[in-house]
């Protein structure tokens, strides 16, 4: 199973790609040097890692995402609920609301999602 978790540095790296794609691998290395103070070898190591995980691709020196930021977040959330709550969304919501009271607006938004799912 693919791990849809990114460490803090990997998340910054992925954000550079999502915010600037498509971009050449050379331009990505420049951006990483400027914003993350990375050497070119570090950029290519992290790029290779994210390519192996199916999050981005480097096709002919052009780097693009294989998953949008939204798709990635959805997969990451699904994986978290699966691992931490045996895939049970009600268990997750129970834990989430144990210490944090939902606002009426949040409750309305959740109800809309439930109603939409029933159609």
Helices and strands as residue ranges (DSSP letters): H 8-20, E 23-24, H 25-36, H 40-52, E 56-59, E 62-65, H 69-85, H 89-99, H 104-118
